[in-house]
Amino acid sequence: MRLKTSLSKEPKHKELVSCVGWTTADELYSCSDDHQIMKWNLLTSETTRVVKLPDDIYPIDLHWFPRSIGGKKQSQAESFVLTSSDGKFHLISKLGRVEKSVEAHCGAVLAGRWNYEGTALVTVGEDGQVKIWSKSGMLRSTLAQQGTPVYSVAWGPDSGKVLYTSGKQLIIKPLQPNAKVLQWKAHDGLILKTDWNSVNDLILSAGEDCKYKVWDSYGRLLYSSQPHEYPITSVAWAVDGELFAVGSFHTLRLCDKTGWSYALEKPNTGSIFNIAWSIDGTQLAGACGNGHVIFAHVVEQRWEWKNFEITLTKRRTMEVHNVINDAVDLLEFRDRVIKASLNYGHLVVSTSLQCYVFSTKNWNTPLIFDLKEGTVSLILQAERHFLLVDGGGLYLYSYEGRLISSPKFPGMRTDILNAQTVSLSNDTLAVKDKADEKVIYIFEALSGKPLGDGKPLSHKTEIVEIALDQKGLTSERKIAFIDKNRDLYITSVKRFGKEQKIVKIGTMVQTLAWNDTSNILCGIQDTRFTVWYYPNTVYVDKDLLPKTLYEKDASEFSKNPQIVHFVGNQITIRRADGSLIHLSISPYPAILHEYVSSSKWEDAVRLCRFVKATATDEDQTMWACLAAMAVANKDMATAEIAYASIGEIDKVQYINFIKDLPSKESRMAHILLFSGNTQEAETLLLQTGLIYQAIQVNINLYNWDRALELAVKHKTHVDTVLAYRQKFLEDFGKKETNKRFLQYAEGLEVDWNKIKAKIEMEIAKERERAAASPTVRASVTVQQ
């Protein structure tokens, strides 16, 4: 990726340009010390003067009023705030009329910023004050007051906090009074510029120590650049938070959100005092010290999938390279390319007006449809459909271009969604809520309605990243998520019973990805690269989970690596310095998944034996995965073979015990017990009238109170429960202290012969029932 820059032959301004701001994707306003405000039209390459300001007004910063919120156009959107050296800020219309001038600070007003909703304006000045104003320019509060000038200010993603500079310090101050203020030393020199992105929640800072830095919102340093030759005079995030730009003397840099640099340009600009990204994030403009305005387009973006490599060579042209046969195709578009995604055999491209869908089998005839809003900020693909996210909403389309659904939830803000906070599979869409970060909304893809009873998935701490698995049945769809403590959890998207069973399967996880063709999960946890070959094991046999993992030392990936793709058995990881590393994992677990999904159990066993015969280290892993898969699919014969192969003798014995049970209902219940689903097992036995078996299950698990409760409720086997309880206490040399047991034991004599006869009778009765009715009379849905 690089920047293609353009400068006019002669500067249009006579003095230095202090600030620039985009109105649309092709129109820019610039302000200069020559008191002129100019309008630049990029389509016609025309530059016109909007207004000449009075000679005593030297502009310093400008910021356009937010265009739209939640897809609704703002009435005030055709105006901007201009701060100036005379201590005032001016509300100016698009036509150049000064609507209002407000005395704001003593000395120059160094920066002014509207919040994301357009409900408030923050200004900072040489007097060291940070002030909040209403959108009509009325003073609401003085947020902070200090002895040094404040050079730069930015709003937090929820517009509830303000970030500002104070000498070498950065300060985050919430708007609520008495809330905790976060302050840290960020640079060794004066901090000149800062920016805070609403999508990725990361902070940029730049200063006179000639460095730019990336921070998280807790003030932790994520990246620090090498010192440049000159102070860094400007930094700015692209809207989607994937890129940022850095400006210095004769220097313009394009960087990834993690800090490393894609491209470095050395234009003849003097210092670049201000950078503004266009609304669609495809180009930027810089305000130059020598009177120029520099424009730069982002080109040479690349997308890769299997044997295809696609490069955006010009703003409207893509080049497709098939690395197998070296075939090259050129794709021409009518308008500028804004976003693209390549996955599942399809290339989806959004331009400013249209969406193009190409099949990798045929690049000549794309499917084209018009977009409601031009600024698509995210494209996500699944096997059967894809999702477009823009300022107005979420839109799910089939690869034939048909709109499938448009899910909505209360307080939805689509402008801050990214690939970490939205996930798509063939039947499900998951979206992390921004208002309450502990909540994930889950929708049916085809209808756009909330899944199940409509209640979102809720976790005890804030969630950072979410990912849905891609294959298998809807009823077995899983979602993996990382929370703020960097713990990795997995749960079923469908709720079974009253509670959603959320299970922790990893700690200190930085990044994760599901495989595109089978439900294998990979992630980097602490210093280990881990692959969960069958994450569902936690619901089947938790003890088996460590045996179903592949682990490898991850120190070669350096600090903060990111998993980019997990396609087939290839994993692509991007290191903190921007370099890509490709890893291969064993192809056998994916083949095993395929056999099991087609119920080819004999083939699955044969594959595990083949892996064992080839004397690889992974035969234990394969058998462990097969054991868990077999139990999940109720194939106890295969489970027995697999458990025997990994030496789990106790489990083999229990499986044999299950196979000898007289009825299908009992076998079902004990398979549930095997997986630790006690409640479901008991419910199944009670539903099918096997009261004694339900009581016996609780006795075996030492759930004495529940066993007695069932016996009393159904007026049967009270003496059996008391007899087993008495034996249990005698074995441990204890006396009965439970009041309920003492109450029922009064006057009741325990006769083991009678009890054994009753149990024999119950088993005989069950056998008769099983013989009379071979089908299971009732079953419950089991969470696996």
N, C-alpha and C positions, 0 to 999 in steps of 0.2 A: 504494500500500500504506500502511496506517496501523494504529495501535493503538487498540483499543476497551477503555478502562480501566474497572475497577469497584472501588469502595471501600465497605466497610460503613459504616453511618451512624455507629456508635460504634466506636472501636478496641477490639479484643478483648483486647489487652495493655495493662497499666497503664504500662509503661515503654517505652523505645525497643526496636524489634525489631532484633536484630543479624544473624540469618541465617535463610534459608529453604531447603528442599530437597524435591523431588518424589519420592514413592514410585512412583506410577503417573501416567498422564496426567491423572487427575482427583483426586488426593489429595496434599496438601502438609503438611509439618510446618514449624512456625515456632518459634523460640526468642527469648526476650526477657530484658531485664535485670530483669523481675519474677520471674525464675526459673521461669517456666512454659514447658512445651513443649506447643504446641497442634496439633491435627490438623484440617485443613480439607478437607471433602468438597465438591467443586464440583458434583456431580450433585444432592445433596440440600440444598446450601447450609448444611450444618451445621458448627459448630465445636465440637470437644470437647477437654477438657484430657487430655493423655496422662499427664503426670507433673509434679509440682512438685519442682524440684531443691533441694538444700540452699541455705540463704541465703548461703553463702560462695562459691557457684559462679555466676559471671556468664558466660554463654555468649558466644563470639565468632564461631565458624565451625562449620558442620556440613557433612558430605559423606556421602551414602549410598554404601554398598558397591555396586560395579557389579552390575547385575541379571543380565546374561548375557554370555557370551563365545562367539562363534561359534554362537549359537543355543542354547547349553546354559545352563540356569538355575544360578546359583551357590547353594550351600547357605547361605552367610553373607549372602545378598542382603537379608534382612529386618532389617538392622542399619545403624547409621550411626556415624560418629566425630563427637564434639562436642569442640571445643577451648574452653578457658575461661581466665579471668584469673588463676586460682590456680596456673598453671604446669603444669596437668595436661591430658591428653586422656582422654576417656571413650568406651568402646565401649558403645553403648546399643541395646537391641533395639527392634523396632517397637512393642512393647507398653509401652516406657518403662522397662524394667528395665536398670539399669546393670550390664553384664556385667563390666566391668573399668575401673579408673581407673589411669592411669600418670603418674608424676612425669616430666615431659618437659623442661621448660625453667625457667630462673630468670626470674621475671616471667611475663607473660601469654603463652599460646600463641596467636599471632595468626592462624594458618591451618593447616588440615590437609587433605590430598588423597590419596585412593586412586589408585593407577595404574589404567590401563585394564583390566588383567587381574585386579586385586584381589589381587595377590601382595605388594604393598608399600604403605606409607603414608609420606608425607612431612609433617613438621611444621616450622613456623618460629616464632620467638618474639622477644620483646623483647631477649633476650640476644644476638641476632645469629647464632644457630646454626640450621643446616639439618640436620635429622636424618631418617634413613631407618629405618623400623620394619617388622617382619614383620606379617602380617595378624592374628597373635594378640597383637601389642603388645610384642614383644621388640625391643630396640634392635639394629639391624644396623650402622649406622655414623653418624658425624657427618660430613656431606658438606662443610660449610663453617662457618666461624666468623669473625665480623667485629664491628667495634665499634658498628655501628648496628643498630637493630631491623629485622627483615625483616617487611614488612607483608603480602606476598602471594607465593604460590607456585603453579606449574603444572607438570604433567608434559609432556614431549615426546610426539609421536604414537606413538613406538615404546616408550615407557616406559623409554628408555635415558638420557634427559637430564632435568634439572630446571631450570626457569626461576624465578628469584627476584629480588626487589627489594633494592637496597642504596642507600638515599638517593635520589639522582637517577639512579642507574645501574640497568641491567638486566643480569643475569648468567645465562648458560646454562652449566651445569656437567654434563658426562657422569658417569655413575655409575662408569665404569671409572677406576681410579687412573691418574695421569699423562696422561690424555687432555687435549686442548687446551680451555681455558676461553674462552668468548666473552663479552666485557664491553663495554658501550658506554653513553655518556651519553644518556639517552632523554628526560629532561624538565628544565625549569628549576626545578622545585620537587620536593618529596618525592613519590615514586611510591607511590600508595596501593593500586592494584589492577592485576593482570595476569592474562591468560588466553591459553592456547595451544590452537588447534583441531587435532584429529587428522586431519580430512578435508582441509582446505586448507593446513595447515602454517603458518598465519599467527598472529602474536602481537598481542595488544591490550595497551595500557598506559594508565593514567590517573593524573593526579596533582594536586598542589596548585597547579600552574601553570594550572589550569582547562582543560586540553586533554586530549583522548584521541587516541591515535595507533595506526596499524596498521603492523606491521613484518613482514618475511619472517624465516625462521629463521636468516638470516645477519646479522641486525641492520641490514638496509637499510630506511630509512624509505619506506613506500608512501603513507601519508596522515597528515596532521596537521590536526586541527580548528582552527577559530578559537577564541580563548579564550572560555570561558563566564563567567557572572557569579560562579559559585561553584566551589570545587574539585570535581572529578569523584570521586565516592566509590565507584562500582561500574561494572564492565564485565563482560559475559558473552557468549560465543559461543552461538548456537543449535547443536544437535547436528550438523546437516548442513553447517555452515560457510558457509551462504549469507547469514545475517543475524547481527547482534549488537545488544545493547542497552546503553545507557549511562545511568547514574543519577547525579543530582546533587541539590542542594537544590530541592525543588518541581519537579523536571525529570526526565522520562523520554524517551529518544530511541530510535528504531528506525533502524538503519543497514544499508546494504549491506556486503558483505564488503570492498569496495574503499574504504569509509570514508564516502562521502556519505550524507546523512540522508534517509530516507523520511518520517519523521514526528516531530513534537515535541509532547509532551504536558506540561501544567503542572498536575499534580494537587497537592492539598493534603496533602503527605506528610512534610514536613520533608526531611531528607537521606535518600536511598535508599542504605542501607549495603551491601546485598547483592542480587544478581539471580540468579534460577535459572530456566532454561528447562525446560519440560516435556519428557518423553522424545520425544514426537512433533514437537516444534518448532513447535506451533501457538499456544502461549501462554507467558507468563512471569509470575513473581511477584517482587515486590520487598519487601525488609524496610525499613520506614520508621521514621524517627526519632521520629514522634509516636505510635507504638504501633500503627499500621495495618499491614496487609499489602495491598499493591496487586496486583490481577490485571489482566493485559492480554492480549487476544487479537489475533492478526494477522489483519486483514481487508482487503478490497479488493485482493487480489492479482489480477494481470491476465495473461491469456494471449492471444496473437494468432497467427492463421494465415490467410493470404490475406484473405478478406473477413469473417472472424469475429473478434469481440473478446469474450472471456469474463472476467467479473469475479466474484470471490468476495465477495458483498455481506454475507452473514452466515456464521456458522460452518457452517451446513448448507445454504446456498442459493447457487446460482450464477446469474448472469444472462448469457444469450447474446445478443449483438447482431450481426445481419447488416447490415453497413454498406451493402450494395448496395440492399436494399429496406427498411431500417430495421425489420425484423422483430425482435421481442424474445421470447425464450423463458426461462422460469424453470425451473431444475433443482433439485428438492428432494431432500435425502439424509436417511437415517434417523439417521446418526451424523455426527460432526464430520469435515470434509474435512481430510486431512493433506497429500496431494500430488496434483498434477494435471499432465498434459502434453497439449498440443494440437499435432498434426502429422499429415501424411499422411491427412487427411480423418477423423481419429478423435480424440475426447477421452477420455483415460483418467484416471479419478479414483480415488484410494484413500482410504477412510475408515478409522476405527480397526478395523473388522471386515470390510469388503467392498471389492471392486474393481468399478467401474462402467465399461463401455465404451460410449460413444455414437458413432454415425456422424453426421457433419455433415449428411448428407442427411435424417436423421430423429432429432429430439431427444426424441421421446416414449417410445420403447421401448429403454432401455439394456439391455445384457447385464450380468448381475450374478453374481458368484461370490464365495464366502467366502475370506478370506485365512488362511494358517496363522498368521502373526504380524502384529499390527496396525501395527507401526511401519515402514511403507515409507519408505525414505530416498531412493530415486531411481527415477524412471520414464524409460526411454529408448525411443523409438519408431523402427521402420523401416517400410518400406512394407507388409510382410506380417505383421509381428508386433511385440510390445513386450516389454521386459524390466522386471521388478520386482526391486528390491534391498532386502532387509531384513536385520535382524541375523542371520538364520539362513542365508541363501544367495542365489543368483541364480536367478530363475525366469523362463523364457521362455514367453510365452503367445501364442496366435493371437488375432486380433480377434474370434474366436467364443468366446473364453474357455477354450480347450483348453490344458492344460499341455503344452508341446512338449518342453522339456528343462530340466535344472537342472545346469549345468556346475560342476565342482569342481576345485580344484588344491591341492597341499599348502600348508599354512600360510595358507589363504585367510582374509582379514579383510574381511568385507563392510561393516562399520560405517565404514570409511574410504574407500569408493569414491565418486567423484563423476563428473560429466559429462566431466571432463578425463581421467580415468583408466580409463573404460570406453567402448567404442564398439560400435555394433551396425549390421549391414547385413542384407540379406535372407538371406544364407547363412552369415554369419560373426559371431562375437563375439570382441572383443579386450579383455583386462583387463591393466592394468599391475600387476606384482607389487610389493607394499610391502616385502617382506623384502629383495629384490634389485631396486633401482629401475632396473637396466639391462635388465630382462627384461619381455617382453610375452607373456602366454599367449594363444594363438589357438585358438578352438573352432569346430567345425561347429555352426551354430545348431540344426539339426534333431535331431542326435543328442546334442549336448552333449559329444561326445568331442573330445580335442585333434586339431587338424588335422594331416594327413600323418603323419610319423613320431613325432608327439607331442612333439618338441623345441620349446621356446618360442623366440621370436625374441629374440636377444640383441644389445645394442649396446655400444659401447665406453665410453660415459658414461651418467650417470643420465638417465632420460627424464622429461619434465615433463608433456607432453600428447600424447594419441593420437587419431587419427580415421580411420575406414574410409570408403572411397568407397562410393556407394550403388547405382550402376547397373552393368549389364554382366554378363559371365559370371563364374562362381566362379573359373575358372582364371586370370582376369585381375584378380581383386580386389586392390586396393592399400591399403596403410596408410601414412598420413603421420604423422610424429611430430616433436615439438620436444624437443631435449635440453637439458641444464642450461646449455650454452653458447649457447642460443637459436638453434641451427642447425636448419634444417628438412630432414628426410630423407624419402625415399619408398622403399618396397620392396613386392615382391609378397608376399602372405600365404602363397602356396604356394612351397615350396622347390624349385628346379630345380637338379639336380646336387648337389654337396656343399655349396656355399656359397650363402647368401642374398645377393643383390646389393642392397646398401643404398647409395642414391645421394643426395648432398646437392644440394638445389635452392634453398636460401635461407639467408640469415644474419640474425641479430638479429631473429628472428620472435617477436612477442609473442603473437599469437593467430591461429587458423586455423579454417576451416570448409569442408566439402565442400558442393556444391550438392545439393539434394534430388532433382533429376530428371536431371542429367547429371554426368559425372565432371569437373567444373570445380572447382578449388581456389582459395580466396582467403585472403589473410593480410595482416597488417600487419608489414612488416619495416623496422625503424629508422624513417625518416621517409617511407616510401613505402607506399602501399596497392597490393598486387600481386594480380593474378588470373592463375593458371596455367590457360590455356584447355584445354591438353592435357598434363597432367604426364607422361603415358606417353612423351612425346617423348624423355626422358632415356634410355630403353631402345632407342629407334629411331634417333635421330640427335641426339646431344648438342649438336652445333653449332647445331642449329635452335632449341633451347629459348628463347634470348632473344627470338627472333622470334615465339614463341607466347604472349608475356606482354602483359598490359595493366598499365601502372603510372600512378599518380597521386599527387600530393603529399598526405601524410597529416597535415600540421601542424595542419589544422583540427580533428582529432580529439583534440588535446591529449595529455597524458601517459597512458600505460597504458590505451588504449581496448580494448574487448572486442567481438569479433564475436558477435552474439546469434543471428541467423538468416541463412541464405542460401537463400531460397526463390524459384524461378523466376529472374528476372534482378534481383531486389531483395535488397540486403544491408542488414541493420540493425546499426548499431554503437553501443555504449553508451560514452559518454565518461566520464572519471574523475569528472565532477561529476554523473553519473547521467542526463544528457540523452541522448536517442536521436537518431541521425542516420540517414537513409535514403539509400542510394545505388542508382543504377540502372546496370547494365552493358549492353553490347550484347546484344540477343537472338539475334544471328546465330550465334555459336559453339554455343549450345545446339541450334539447329536443325541445324547441321552435324553435331553428335554424333548427333542423331536419325537423319539420313539415313544416316550411316556405319553405325550399329548395324543398320539395315535393309538394308545393302548397296545403297543407291540412289546409286551413284557419279555417274551423269550429273546427278542432281538436285544433288548436292554441288558438282560443278564449276559448274553453272548458278548456284547460290547465290553462289559466290565471284566469278563474273563479274558478277553483279548488284550485289554489294557494291562491286566495283571501279568499275562504271558509275555508282554513286551518289556517287562521288568522296569517300568517307569515308576517314579515316586508317587504318582497320583492314583494308584489303584485303590488305596484306602478311601481317598476323597470320592472317587466314583461310586464305590460300594455304599458309602455313607449317604451320598445324594440319592442313590437308587432306593435305599432303605426308607428314607423320609418320603420320597415320591410314592413308593408302594403303599405305605401306611396312609398317606393323604388320599390315595385313590382306592383304599380298602382292598388292595390285593395282598392278602396276608401270606400267600404262598411265596411270592417274590420277596416280600419283606423278610420272611424267615431265611431265605437263601442269603440275602444281602447282610442281615445282622450276623449270621453265622460267619460270613466272610471277614467281618471286622472284629470277631471275637466277643460280641455282646451276648454271652450265653444266657444271662438272666432274661433278656428280652426275647430270645428264641424260645425259652421255656414258657414265657407268658403268652407268646403267639400260639404255641401248641395248646396251651390251656384254653385260649379263645376259640381255636378250631374245634375243640371237643365240646364246646357248650351246646346245649340241646336246641336252642331256637335262634333264628336270625336276629330277633330283637336283642337277645342277650349278647350275641356276638357284636352287633352294632354298638351296643352300650359299652362293651369292654374295649372296643377299638377307640371309642371316644375317651374312655378312661386312660388308655395307653397314651393318648395325646395330651392328657392333663385337663380334659374338658369335663370335670366332675358334674357340674350343674346340668349340662346337656345330657350326660349319660343318665342321671337320675330322672330328668324330665321324660326321656324316652321310655324308661322302664315303667314309670308311673302311668304314662299315656297308654301303654300297651297292657296295663293291668298286672304287671309283674311286681307286686308290692314287696314280696319277700326279697326278691333280688335287689330292689332299690334300698331296702333296709340293710341287706348284707353288704352292699357296696359301701355304705356309710360306716358300718362296723369295721370293715377291712381298712378304711382310711382313718379310723379312730375318731370319726365325727359322731361322738356318742349322743350329744344333745339332739342332733338332726335324726339319728336312727330311732331314738326313743319317741321323738315328735311324730315321725311317720307311723311307728307301731301303734301309738295311742290314737292317732287320727283315723287310721284304717282298722283299729280294733283287732289287730292280729300280731303275733310274734313279740308281744311285750316281754314274755318270759325269755325268749331267745336273746333279746337285747340285754336283759338283766344278767343272764347266764354268762354271756361273753364279757360283759363289763366286770362281773365278779372275778372271772378267770384272769382278766387283764390286771386287776388290782392285786390279786393274789401273787401273780408272777413277779410283780414289782414290790411286793410287801407293803402295799399302801392300804389305807382304810377309806371307805366311801365318805365323801364330804358334800357331794352334790345333792341338794334338797329334793329335787325332782326324782332322782334315782332312789333316795331313801324312802320317799313317799310311796312309790310304786312297789318297792321291795317288801314293804310291810305285809306280812301274812301270805307272801307268795313264796312257794317252795320251788327251788330250781331242780328240775328232774332232767338230767342230760339225755336219758333214754327217750323220754317223751319228745324232747326238742329235736333229737336226731331223726326220730320217726316222722315228725312234722316236716323237717327239711327234705327228707327222702320223698315225702308225698308231694311237696312243692315241685321238686325236680321232675318227678313222674308226670305231674299235671302239665308242666311246661313241655315235656316231650310229646305228650298227647296233642297239645295245642299245635306244636310245630308240625306234627304228622298230619293233622287235619287241615292246617292252613300253611302251606309252604311260603307264601308271600308275606312280606313284612306288613303288618296292619297299620302301623303309623311310624312316621319318622320325623325327625326334627332337622332343621337346617343347621349344619355344623360349620363353625368358623374354622377355616384351615389356614 
